[in-house]
């Protein structure tokens, strides 16, 4: 009956401490189980671009119609951004390797201190962000 159940749960109008402990254990176990079943690989997109400055009008619709149609026209505009190395090749390698320029030694856009040939010669593409994400 309802009154018997109420008498079990409460004692003189207060919550029985054993029921409180039991309820807490159930909540903690449920949280633990849901956290274990929710472990999925991350799902995100990295968009990395260069030469997109407003100062020289690099992003004008004439030069970049798709960028304007898909990003700017939808209301997204990035106006405050920072980079460790303001040159495209070193900056790209920094993102792809998760290293600063002084650690990966790509310091220019062409050889012998940068460029695609150096990227392939040093086999940077064998251990970088895309392969790390694929292994998750």
N, CA, C and O atoms as a GROMACS GRO file, in nm:
protein
  544
    1UNK      N    1   0.083  -0.118   0.000
    1UNK     CA    2   0.000   0.000   0.000
    1UNK      C    3   0.088   0.124   0.000
    1UNK      O    4   0.206   0.118   0.033
    2UNK      N    5   0.028   0.237  -0.038
    2UNK     CA    6   0.101   0.362  -0.047
    2UNK      C    7   0.154   0.406   0.088
    2UNK      O    8   0.267   0.455   0.096
    3UNK      N    9   0.077   0.390   0.192
    3UNK     CA   10   0.124   0.433   0.324
    3UNK      C   11   0.240   0.349   0.373
    3UNK      O   12   0.328   0.401   0.442
    4UNK      N   13   0.245   0.221   0.340
    4UNK     CA   14   0.358   0.136   0.380
    4UNK      C   15   0.485   0.179   0.307
    4UNK      O   16   0.594   0.180   0.364
    5UNK      N   17   0.469   0.214   0.180
    5UNK     CA   18   0.583   0.261   0.101
    5UNK      C   19   0.633   0.394   0.155
    5UNK      O   20   0.754   0.414   0.166
    6UNK      N   21   0.544   0.483   0.189
    6UNK     CA   22   0.584   0.610   0.245
    6UNK      C   23   0.657   0.591   0.378
    6UNK      O   24   0.753   0.662   0.407
    7UNK      N   25   0.612   0.497   0.457
    7UNK     CA   26   0.675   0.472   0.586
    7UNK      C   27   0.816   0.417   0.567
    7UNK      O   28   0.905   0.446   0.646
    8UNK      N   29   0.837   0.337   0.460
    8UNK     CA   30   0.969   0.282   0.434
    8UNK      C   31   1.065   0.391   0.388
    8UNK      O   32   1.181   0.394   0.430
    9UNK      N   33   1.017   0.479   0.301
    9UNK     CA   34   1.103   0.582   0.245
    9UNK      C   35   1.132   0.691   0.346
    9UNK      O   36   1.244   0.743   0.351
   10UNK      N   37   1.034   0.727   0.427
   10UNK     CA   38   1.055   0.836   0.523
   10UNK      C   39   1.048   0.784   0.664
   10UNK      O   40   0.984   0.682   0.694
   11UNK      N   41   1.115   0.855   0.750
   11UNK     CA   42   1.112   0.824   0.891
   11UNK      C   43   1.088   0.955   0.964
   11UNK      O   44   1.175   1.041   0.968
   12UNK      N   45   0.972   0.969   1.021
   12UNK     CA   46   0.930   1.090   1.090
   12UNK      C   47   0.939   1.213   0.999
   12UNK      O   48   0.986   1.319   1.041
   13UNK      N   49   0.893   1.199   0.873
   13UNK     CA   50   0.887   1.311   0.782
   13UNK      C   51   1.019   1.345   0.714
   13UNK      O   52   1.025   1.440   0.635
   14UNK      N   53   1.126   1.270   0.742
   14UNK     CA   54   1.255   1.295   0.677
   14UNK      C   55   1.288   1.179   0.586
   14UNK      O   56   1.238   1.068   0.605
   15UNK      N   57   1.371   1.204   0.486
   15UNK     CA   58   1.416   1.100   0.395
   15UNK      C   59   1.509   1.005   0.469
   15UNK      O   60   1.604   1.047   0.535
   16UNK      N   61   1.480   0.878   0.458
   16UNK     CA   62   1.563   0.776   0.520
   16UNK      C   63   1.703   0.781   0.456
   16UNK      O   64   1.712   0.777   0.334
   17UNK      N   65   1.811   0.789   0.533
   17UNK     CA   66   1.946   0.799   0.477
   17UNK      C   67   1.982   0.682   0.387
   17UNK      O   68   2.056   0.700   0.290
   18UNK      N   69   1.933   0.563   0.414
   18UNK     CA   70   1.964   0.448   0.328
   18UNK      C   71   1.906   0.466   0.189
   18UNK      O   72   1.970   0.430   0.090
   19UNK      N   73   1.785   0.522   0.180
   19UNK     CA   74   1.725   0.548   0.048
   19UNK      C   75   1.804   0.655  -0.026
   19UNK      O   76   1.820   0.646  -0.148
   20UNK      N   77   1.853   0.754   0.044
   20UNK     CA   78   1.932   0.859  -0.019
   20UNK      C   79   2.062   0.802  -0.077
   20UNK      O   80   2.101   0.837  -0.188
   21UNK      N   81   2.128   0.715   0.000
   21UNK     CA   82   2.251   0.651  -0.048
   21UNK      C   83   2.221   0.563  -0.168
   21UNK      O   84   2.295   0.565  -0.266
   22UNK      N   85   2.114   0.487  -0.162
   22UNK     CA   86   2.074   0.400  -0.273
   22UNK      C   87   2.046   0.483  -0.399
   22UNK      O   88   2.092   0.447  -0.508
   23UNK      N   89   1.973   0.592  -0.385
   23UNK     CA   90   1.941   0.678  -0.499
   23UNK      C   91   2.068   0.738  -0.559
   23UNK      O   92   2.081   0.745  -0.681
   24UNK      N   93   2.160   0.780  -0.474
   24UNK     CA   94   2.286   0.835  -0.522
   24UNK      C   95   2.365   0.731  -0.599
   24UNK      O   96   2.422   0.762  -0.703
   25UNK      N   97   2.370   0.609  -0.550
   25UNK     CA   98   2.442   0.500  -0.618
   25UNK      C   99   2.381   0.473  -0.754
   25UNK      O  100   2.454   0.454  -0.851
   26UNK      N  101   2.248   0.472  -0.764
   26UNK     CA  102   2.182   0.448  -0.892
   26UNK      C  103   2.216   0.558  -0.992
   26UNK      O  104   2.245   0.530  -1.108
   27UNK      N  105   2.214   0.682  -0.946
   27UNK     CA  106   2.246   0.795  -1.034
   27UNK      C  107   2.391   0.785  -1.082
   27UNK      O  108   2.417   0.805  -1.201
   28UNK      N  109   2.484   0.756  -0.993
   28UNK     CA  110   2.625   0.745  -1.030
   28UNK      C  111   2.649   0.629  -1.127
   28UNK      O  112   2.725   0.643  -1.222
   29UNK      N  113   2.584   0.516  -1.103
   29UNK     CA  114   2.600   0.402  -1.193
   29UNK      C  115   2.543   0.432  -1.330
   29UNK      O  116   2.603   0.396  -1.431
   30UNK      N  117   2.429   0.497  -1.335
   30UNK     CA  118   2.367   0.531  -1.463
   30UNK      C  119   2.457   0.626  -1.540
   30UNK      O  120   2.472   0.612  -1.662
   31UNK      N  121   2.517   0.723  -1.473
   31UNK     CA  122   2.609   0.816  -1.538
   31UNK      C  123   2.732   0.745  -1.590
   31UNK      O  124   2.779   0.776  -1.700
   32UNK      N  125   2.783   0.651  -1.514
   32UNK     CA  126   2.900   0.576  -1.556
   32UNK      C  127   2.871   0.490  -1.678
   32UNK      O  128   2.951   0.483  -1.770
   33UNK      N  129   2.756   0.424  -1.677
   33UNK     CA  130   2.717   0.339  -1.790
   33UNK      C  131   2.697   0.423  -1.915
   33UNK      O  132   2.742   0.384  -2.023
   34UNK      N  133   2.630   0.538  -1.903
   34UNK     CA  134   2.607   0.621  -2.021
   34UNK      C  135   2.738   0.679  -2.072
   34UNK      O  136   2.752   0.697  -2.193
   35UNK      N  137   2.833   0.709  -1.984
   35UNK     CA  138   2.962   0.762  -2.028
   35UNK      C  139   3.040   0.654  -2.103
   35UNK      O  140   3.109   0.684  -2.201
   36UNK      N  141   3.030   0.529  -2.058
   36UNK     CA  142   3.102   0.421  -2.125
   36UNK      C  143   3.043   0.391  -2.262
   36UNK      O  144   3.117   0.364  -2.356
   37UNK      N  145   2.912   0.396  -2.275
   37UNK     CA  146   2.850   0.366  -2.404
   37UNK      C  147   2.860   0.483  -2.500
   37UNK      O  148   2.839   0.464  -2.620
   38UNK      N  149   2.892   0.603  -2.453
   38UNK     CA  150   2.897   0.721  -2.538
   38UNK      C  151   3.036   0.745  -2.597
   38UNK      O  152   3.057   0.848  -2.660
   39UNK      N  153   3.131   0.655  -2.578
   39UNK     CA  154   3.265   0.674  -2.631
   39UNK      C  155   3.267   0.644  -2.780
   39UNK      O  156   3.278   0.529  -2.821
   40UNK      N  157   3.256   0.749  -2.858
   40UNK     CA  158   3.262   0.739  -3.003
   40UNK      C  159   3.380   0.823  -3.049
   40UNK      O  160   3.421   0.917  -2.980
   41UNK      N  161   3.435   0.791  -3.165
   41UNK     CA  162   3.544   0.875  -3.214
   41UNK      C  163   3.493   1.017  -3.241
   41UNK      O  164   3.377   1.037  -3.276
   42UNK      N  165   3.581   1.116  -3.224
   42UNK     CA  166   3.537   1.254  -3.248
   42UNK      C  167   3.497   1.275  -3.393
   42UNK      O  168   3.549   1.210  -3.484
   43UNK      N  169   3.404   1.364  -3.413
   43UNK     CA  170   3.355   1.394  -3.546
   43UNK      C  171   3.363   1.545  -3.566
   43UNK      O  172   3.277   1.619  -3.517
   44UNK      N  173   3.465   1.590  -3.637
   44UNK     CA  174   3.480   1.732  -3.662
   44UNK      C  175   3.551   1.754  -3.794
   44UNK      O  176   3.609   1.662  -3.852
   45UNK      N  177   3.546   1.877  -3.841
   45UNK     CA  178   3.609   1.914  -3.967
   45UNK      C  179   3.710   2.024  -3.940
   45UNK      O  180   3.682   2.120  -3.867
   46UNK      N  181   3.828   2.011  -3.997
   46UNK     CA  182   3.929   2.114  -3.988
   46UNK      C  183   3.933   2.186  -4.123
   46UNK      O  184   3.959   2.124  -4.226
   47UNK      N  185   3.908   2.315  -4.121
   47UNK     CA  186   3.917   2.396  -4.243
   47UNK      C  187   4.036   2.488  -4.225
   47UNK      O  188   4.038   2.572  -4.135
   48UNK      N  189   4.133   2.473  -4.312
   48UNK     CA  190   4.256   2.552  -4.300
   48UNK      C  191   4.277   2.624  -4.432
   48UNK      O  192   4.290   2.561  -4.537
   49UNK      N  193   4.280   2.754  -4.428
   49UNK     CA  194   4.299   2.834  -4.550
   49UNK      C  195   4.406   2.938  -4.527
   49UNK      O  196   4.445   2.965  -4.414
   50UNK      N  197   4.453   2.995  -4.636
   50UNK     CA  198   4.544   3.108  -4.625
   50UNK      C  199   4.510   3.210  -4.734
   50UNK      O  200   4.423   3.185  -4.818
   51UNK      N  201   4.578   3.322  -4.730
   51UNK     CA  202   4.554   3.432  -4.825
   51UNK      C  203   4.408   3.476  -4.827
   51UNK      O  204   4.348   3.488  -4.934
   52UNK      N  205   4.352   3.499  -4.710
   52UNK     CA  206   4.212   3.538  -4.700
   52UNK      C  207   4.195   3.674  -4.634
   52UNK      O  208   4.096   3.696  -4.564
   53UNK      N  209   4.288   3.763  -4.655
   53UNK     CA  210   4.282   3.892  -4.588
   53UNK      C  211   4.182   3.988  -4.650
   53UNK      O  212   4.166   3.991  -4.772
   54UNK      N  213   4.116   4.065  -4.567
   54UNK     CA  214   4.024   4.168  -4.616
   54UNK      C  215   4.099   4.291  -4.664
   54UNK      O  216   4.048   4.366  -4.748
   55UNK      N  217   4.218   4.313  -4.613
   55UNK     CA  218   4.293   4.434  -4.644
   55UNK      C  219   4.321   4.448  -4.794
   55UNK      O  220   4.305   4.556  -4.850
   56UNK      N  221   4.361   4.341  -4.858
   56UNK     CA  222   4.391   4.344  -5.002
   56UNK      C  223   4.275   4.294  -5.086
   56UNK      O  224   4.290   4.271  -5.206
   57UNK      N  225   4.158   4.277  -5.024
   57UNK     CA  226   4.037   4.235  -5.095
   57UNK      C  227   4.052   4.095  -5.155
   57UNK      O  228   3.992   4.066  -5.259
   58UNK      N  229   4.130   4.007  -5.089
   58UNK     CA  230   4.154   3.871  -5.138
   58UNK      C  231   4.027   3.786  -5.140
   58UNK      O  232   4.018   3.688  -5.214
   59UNK      N  233   3.931   3.824  -5.059
   59UNK     CA  234   3.810   3.742  -5.047
   59UNK      C  235   3.692   3.799  -5.125
   59UNK      O  236   3.577   3.763  -5.100
   60UNK      N  237   3.719   3.886  -5.217
   60UNK     CA  238   3.613   3.945  -5.300
   60UNK      C  239   3.538   3.835  -5.375
   60UNK      O  240   3.599   3.737  -5.418
   61UNK      N  241   3.406   3.848  -5.390
   61UNK     CA  242   3.327   3.745  -5.459
   61UNK      C  243   3.377   3.712  -5.600
   61UNK      O  244   3.356   3.600  -5.648
   62UNK      N  245   3.442   3.806  -5.666
   62UNK     CA  246   3.496   3.778  -5.799
   62UNK      C  247   3.604   3.671  -5.793
   62UNK      O  248   3.611   3.584  -5.880
   63UNK      N  249   3.690   3.678  -5.691
   63UNK     CA  250   3.801   3.585  -5.677
   63UNK      C  251   3.761   3.456  -5.605
   63UNK      O  252   3.814   3.350  -5.636
   64UNK      N  253   3.670   3.465  -5.511
   64UNK     CA  254   3.630   3.350  -5.431
   64UNK      C  255   3.479   3.341  -5.420
   64UNK      O  256   3.424   3.364  -5.312
   65UNK      N  257   3.410   3.308  -5.528
   65UNK     CA  258   3.263   3.305  -5.523
   65UNK      C  259   3.208   3.196  -5.431
   65UNK      O  260   3.108   3.219  -5.364
   66UNK      N  261   3.272   3.079  -5.427
   66UNK     CA  262   3.222   2.970  -5.341
   66UNK      C  263   3.238   3.006  -5.194
   66UNK      O  264   3.149   2.980  -5.113
   67UNK      N  265   3.350   3.066  -5.158
   67UNK     CA  266   3.371   3.108  -5.020
   67UNK      C  267   3.263   3.206  -4.978
   67UNK      O  268   3.207   3.194  -4.869
   68UNK      N  269   3.235   3.301  -5.062
   68UNK     CA  270   3.132   3.400  -5.031
   68UNK      C  271   2.994   3.336  -5.023
   68UNK      O  272   2.917   3.368  -4.932
   69UNK      N  273   2.962   3.249  -5.114
   69UNK     CA  274   2.831   3.184  -5.117
   69UNK      C  275   2.808   3.094  -4.996
   69UNK      O  276   2.700   3.095  -4.937
   70UNK      N  277   2.909   3.015  -4.960
   70UNK     CA  278   2.891   2.915  -4.853
   70UNK      C  279   2.925   2.963  -4.713
   70UNK      O  280   2.875   2.908  -4.615
   71UNK      N  281   3.008   3.064  -4.703
   71UNK     CA  282   3.052   3.110  -4.570
   71UNK      C  283   3.003   3.252  -4.542
   71UNK      O  284   2.923   3.273  -4.451
   72UNK      N  285   3.051   3.348  -4.618
   72UNK     CA  286   3.021   3.489  -4.588
   72UNK      C  287   2.872   3.520  -4.600
   72UNK      O  288   2.816   3.586  -4.512
   73UNK      N  289   2.807   3.473  -4.706
   73UNK     CA  290   2.665   3.503  -4.726
   73UNK      C  291   2.576   3.442  -4.618
   73UNK      O  292   2.463   3.485  -4.600
   74UNK      N  293   2.628   3.342  -4.548
   74UNK     CA  294   2.552   3.278  -4.439
   74UNK      C  295   2.576   3.349  -4.306
   74UNK      O  296   2.519   3.311  -4.203
   75UNK      N  297   2.660   3.452  -4.308
   75UNK     CA  298   2.680   3.532  -4.188
   75UNK      C  299   2.806   3.502  -4.110
   75UNK      O  300   2.823   3.553  -3.999
   76UNK      N  301   2.896   3.420  -4.163
   76UNK     CA  302   3.019   3.388  -4.092
   76UNK      C  303   3.134   3.470  -4.150
   76UNK      O  304   3.162   3.464  -4.269
   77UNK      N  305   3.199   3.545  -4.064
   77UNK     CA  306   3.316   3.621  -4.107
   77UNK      C  307   3.413   3.625  -3.989
   77UNK      O  308   3.379   3.670  -3.880
   78UNK      N  309   3.534   3.577  -4.013
   78UNK     CA  310   3.636   3.577  -3.910
   78UNK      C  311   3.720   3.703  -3.926
   78UNK      O  312   3.785   3.722  -4.029
   79UNK      N  313   3.719   3.789  -3.827
   79UNK     CA  314   3.789   3.917  -3.837
   79UNK      C  315   3.906   3.929  -3.741
   79UNK      O  316   3.981   4.027  -3.749
   80UNK      N  317   3.924   3.835  -3.653
   80UNK     CA  318   4.031   3.841  -3.554
   80UNK      C  319   4.099   3.705  -3.551
   80UNK      O  320   4.041   3.608  -3.502
   81UNK      N  321   4.218   3.697  -3.602
   81UNK     CA  322   4.284   3.567  -3.612
   81UNK      C  323   4.433   3.584  -3.590
   81UNK      O  324   4.488   3.692  -3.609
   82UNK      N  325   4.498   3.476  -3.549
   82UNK     CA  326   4.639   3.479  -3.517
   82UNK      C  327   4.707   3.356  -3.578
   82UNK      O  328   4.643   3.253  -3.600
   83UNK      N  329   4.833   3.368  -3.605
   83UNK     CA  330   4.910   3.258  -3.660
   83UNK      C  331   5.053   3.269  -3.606
   83UNK      O  332   5.103   3.379  -3.583
   84UNK      N  333   5.117   3.155  -3.586
   84UNK     CA  334   5.253   3.159  -3.533
   84UNK      C  335   5.354   3.199  -3.640
   84UNK      O  336   5.454   3.262  -3.609
   85UNK      N  337   5.328   3.163  -3.765
   85UNK     CA  338   5.418   3.196  -3.875
   85UNK      C  339   5.334   3.243  -3.994
   85UNK      O  340   5.261   3.162  -4.052
   86UNK      N  341   5.342   3.370  -4.032
   86UNK     CA  342   5.255   3.423  -4.136
   86UNK      C  343   5.301   3.394  -4.279
   86UNK      O  344   5.296   3.480  -4.366
   87UNK      N  345   5.346   3.271  -4.301
   87UNK     CA  346   5.384   3.225  -4.435
   87UNK      C  347   5.312   3.092  -4.454
   87UNK      O  348   5.310   3.009  -4.362
   88UNK      N  349   5.254   3.069  -4.572
   88UNK     CA  350   5.162   2.955  -4.587
   88UNK      C  351   5.224   2.819  -4.559
   88UNK      O  352   5.167   2.743  -4.480
   89UNK      N  353   5.338   2.783  -4.617
   89UNK     CA  354   5.393   2.648  -4.597
   89UNK      C  355   5.431   2.622  -4.451
   89UNK      O  356   5.390   2.519  -4.397
   90UNK      N  357   5.508   2.709  -4.386
   90UNK     CA  358   5.539   2.684  -4.244
   90UNK      C  359   5.415   2.679  -4.156
   90UNK      O  360   5.407   2.600  -4.062
   91UNK      N  361   5.318   2.764  -4.187
   91UNK     CA  362   5.196   2.766  -4.109
   91UNK      C  363   5.117   2.636  -4.126
   91UNK      O  364   5.063   2.582  -4.029
   92UNK      N  365   5.111   2.586  -4.248
   92UNK     CA  366   5.040   2.460  -4.272
   92UNK      C  367   5.108   2.344  -4.202
   92UNK      O  368   5.041   2.260  -4.142
   93UNK      N  369   5.240   2.337  -4.210
   93UNK     CA  370   5.312   2.228  -4.144
   93UNK      C  371   5.294   2.238  -3.992
   93UNK      O  372   5.285   2.136  -3.925
   94UNK      N  373   5.290   2.359  -3.939
   94UNK     CA  374   5.267   2.375  -3.795
   94UNK      C  375   5.133   2.315  -3.755
   94UNK      O  376   5.125   2.245  -3.653
   95UNK      N  377   5.029   2.340  -3.832
   95UNK     CA  378   4.898   2.282  -3.801
   95UNK      C  379   4.900   2.130  -3.819
   95UNK      O  380   4.852   2.056  -3.733
   96UNK      N  381   4.956   2.084  -3.929
   96UNK     CA  382   4.954   1.941  -3.959
   96UNK      C  383   5.040   1.859  -3.864
   96UNK      O  384   5.009   1.743  -3.837
   97UNK      N  385   5.148   1.917  -3.812
   97UNK     CA  386   5.237   1.844  -3.722
   97UNK      C  387   5.217   1.880  -3.576
   97UNK      O  388   5.273   1.815  -3.488
   98UNK      N  389   5.139   1.983  -3.548
   98UNK     CA  390   5.118   2.032  -3.412
   98UNK      C  391   5.251   2.074  -3.350
   98UNK      O  392   5.281   2.042  -3.234
   99UNK      N  393   5.330   2.146  -3.429
   99UNK     CA  394   5.461   2.192  -3.384
   99UNK      C  395   5.482   2.336  -3.429
   99UNK      O  396   5.425   2.381  -3.528
  100UNK      N  397   5.566   2.408  -3.354
  100UNK     CA  398   5.608   2.540  -3.396
  100UNK      C  399   5.714   2.527  -3.505
  100UNK      O  400   5.775   2.421  -3.520
  101UNK      N  401   5.734   2.635  -3.580
  101UNK     CA  402   5.828   2.634  -3.692
  101UNK      C  403   5.969   2.593  -3.651
  101UNK      O  404   6.035   2.520  -3.724
  102UNK      N  405   6.015   2.638  -3.536
  102UNK     CA  406   6.151   2.603  -3.494
  102UNK      C  407   6.166   2.454  -3.463
  102UNK      O  408   6.278   2.404  -3.452
  103UNK      N  409   6.056   2.383  -3.450
  103UNK     CA  410   6.064   2.238  -3.426
  103UNK      C  411   6.054   2.157  -3.555
  103UNK      O  412   6.116   2.050  -3.564
  104UNK      N  413   5.979   2.204  -3.654
  104UNK     CA  414   5.968   2.127  -3.778
  104UNK      C  415   6.060   2.179  -3.889
  104UNK      O  416   6.079   2.111  -3.990
  105UNK      N  417   6.117   2.298  -3.871
  105UNK     CA  418   6.217   2.356  -3.962
  105UNK      C  419   6.169   2.383  -4.104
  105UNK      O  420   6.250   2.388  -4.196
  106UNK      N  421   6.041   2.401  -4.124
  106UNK     CA  422   5.990   2.453  -4.251
  106UNK      C  423   5.977   2.603  -4.230
  106UNK      O  424   5.891   2.649  -4.156
  107UNK      N  425   6.064   2.680  -4.296
  107UNK     CA  426   6.069   2.824  -4.268
  107UNK      C  427   6.035   2.909  -4.390
  107UNK      O  428   6.034   3.032  -4.379
  108UNK      N  429   6.006   2.848  -4.504
  108UNK     CA  430   5.971   2.925  -4.623
  108UNK      C  431   5.879   2.840  -4.710
  108UNK      O  432   5.847   2.726  -4.677
  109UNK      N  433   5.838   2.899  -4.822
  109UNK     CA  434   5.743   2.829  -4.909
  109UNK      C  435   5.811   2.739  -5.011
  109UNK      O  436   5.744   2.657  -5.074
  110UNK      N  437   5.941   2.752  -5.030
  110UNK     CA  438   6.010   2.669  -5.128
  110UNK      C  439   6.142   2.620  -5.072
  110UNK      O  440   6.189   2.667  -4.968
  111UNK      N  441   6.202   2.523  -5.141
  111UNK     CA  442   6.324   2.459  -5.097
  111UNK      C  443   6.442   2.554  -5.091
  111UNK      O  444   6.440   2.660  -5.153
  112UNK      N  445   6.540   2.518  -5.018
  112UNK     CA  446   6.555   2.392  -4.944
  112UNK      C  447   6.493   2.393  -4.804
  112UNK      O  448   6.498   2.292  -4.734
  113UNK      N  449   6.435   2.506  -4.762
  113UNK     CA  450   6.383   2.516  -4.625
  113UNK      C  451   6.231   2.507  -4.617
  113UNK      O  452   6.173   2.540  -4.514
  114UNK      N  453   6.167   2.462  -4.724
  114UNK     CA  454   6.022   2.450  -4.722
  114UNK      C  455   5.970   2.391  -4.851
  114UNK      O  456   6.048   2.351  -4.938
  115UNK      N  457   5.840   2.387  -4.864
  115UNK     CA  458   5.778   2.340  -4.987
  115UNK      C  459   5.739   2.193  -4.982
  115UNK      O  460   5.772   2.120  -4.889
  116UNK      N  461   5.666   2.153  -5.087
  116UNK     CA  462   5.612   2.018  -5.096
  116UNK      C  463   5.722   1.912  -5.104
  116UNK      O  464   5.710   1.806  -5.043
  117UNK      N  465   5.830   1.941  -5.178
  117UNK     CA  466   5.938   1.843  -5.190
  117UNK      C  467   6.000   1.810  -5.055
  117UNK      O  468   6.027   1.694  -5.025
  118UNK      N  469   6.023   1.911  -4.973
  118UNK     CA  470   6.079   1.887  -4.839
  118UNK      C  471   5.978   1.808  -4.756
  118UNK      O  472   6.016   1.719  -4.680
  119UNK      N  473   5.850   1.842  -4.770
  119UNK     CA  474   5.744   1.771  -4.697
  119UNK      C  475   5.749   1.621  -4.728
  119UNK      O  476   5.740   1.538  -4.637
  120UNK      N  477   5.764   1.586  -4.856
  120UNK     CA  478   5.770   1.445  -4.896
  120UNK      C  479   5.905   1.381  -4.860
  120UNK      O  480   5.908   1.266  -4.815
  121UNK      N  481   6.014   1.453  -4.878
  121UNK     CA  482   6.147   1.398  -4.847
  121UNK      C  483   6.160   1.360  -4.700
  121UNK      O  484   6.217   1.256  -4.667
  122UNK      N  485   6.106   1.444  -4.612
  122UNK     CA  486   6.114   1.417  -4.469
  122UNK      C  487   6.003   1.324  -4.421
  122UNK      O  488   5.996   1.291  -4.302
  123UNK      N  489   5.917   1.282  -4.513
  123UNK     CA  490   5.806   1.190  -4.483
  123UNK      C  491   5.714   1.243  -4.373
  123UNK      O  492   5.665   1.168  -4.290
  124UNK      N  493   5.693   1.374  -4.376
  124UNK     CA  494   5.604   1.437  -4.278
  124UNK      C  495   5.463   1.381  -4.292
  124UNK      O  496   5.390   1.372  -4.194
  125UNK      N  497   5.425   1.345  -4.415
  125UNK     CA  498   5.291   1.294  -4.440
  125UNK      C  499   5.268   1.153  -4.384
  125UNK      O  500   5.158   1.099  -4.399
  126UNK      N  501   5.368   1.094  -4.322
  126UNK     CA  502   5.350   0.963  -4.260
  126UNK      C  503   5.310   0.974  -4.112
  126UNK      O  504   5.263   0.877  -4.054
  127UNK      N  505   5.329   1.091  -4.053
  127UNK     CA  506   5.290   1.113  -3.914
  127UNK      C  507   5.246   1.258  -3.899
  127UNK      O  508   5.325   1.346  -3.865
  128UNK      N  509   5.116   1.280  -3.925
  128UNK     CA  510   5.062   1.415  -3.915
  128UNK      C  511   4.913   1.407  -3.885
  128UNK      O  512   4.856   1.299  -3.879
  129UNK      N  513   4.851   1.524  -3.867
  129UNK     CA  514   4.714   1.533  -3.819
  129UNK      C  515   4.615   1.438  -3.887
  129UNK      O  516   4.542   1.368  -3.816
  130UNK      N  517   4.608   1.431  -4.020
  130UNK     CA  518   4.512   1.339  -4.081
  130UNK      C  519   4.533   1.192  -4.042
  130UNK      O  520   4.436   1.120  -4.018
  131UNK      N  521   4.657   1.148  -4.036
  131UNK     CA  522   4.679   1.007  -3.997
  131UNK      C  523   4.651   0.986  -3.849
  131UNK      O  524   4.604   0.879  -3.810
  132UNK      N  525   4.678   1.086  -3.766
  132UNK     CA  526   4.648   1.074  -3.623
  132UNK      C  527   4.496   1.063  -3.603
  132UNK      O  528   4.451   0.982  -3.522
  133UNK      N  529   4.419   1.143  -3.676
  133UNK     CA  530   4.273   1.139  -3.662
  133UNK      C  531   4.217   1.007  -3.712
  133UNK      O  532   4.121   0.955  -3.655
  134UNK      N  533   4.275   0.952  -3.818
  134UNK     CA  534   4.229   0.824  -3.871
  134UNK      C  535   4.250   0.711  -3.772
  134UNK      O  536   4.176   0.613  -3.772
  135UNK      N  537   4.351   0.723  -3.688
  135UNK     CA  538   4.381   0.615  -3.594
  135UNK      C  539   4.292   0.617  -3.470
  135UNK      O  540   4.299   0.526  -3.388
  136UNK      N  541   4.208   0.721  -3.455
  136UNK     CA  542   4.120   0.728  -3.337
  136UNK      C  543   4.008   0.628  -3.346
  136UNK      O  544   3.924   0.620  -3.256
   0.00000   0.00000   0.00000
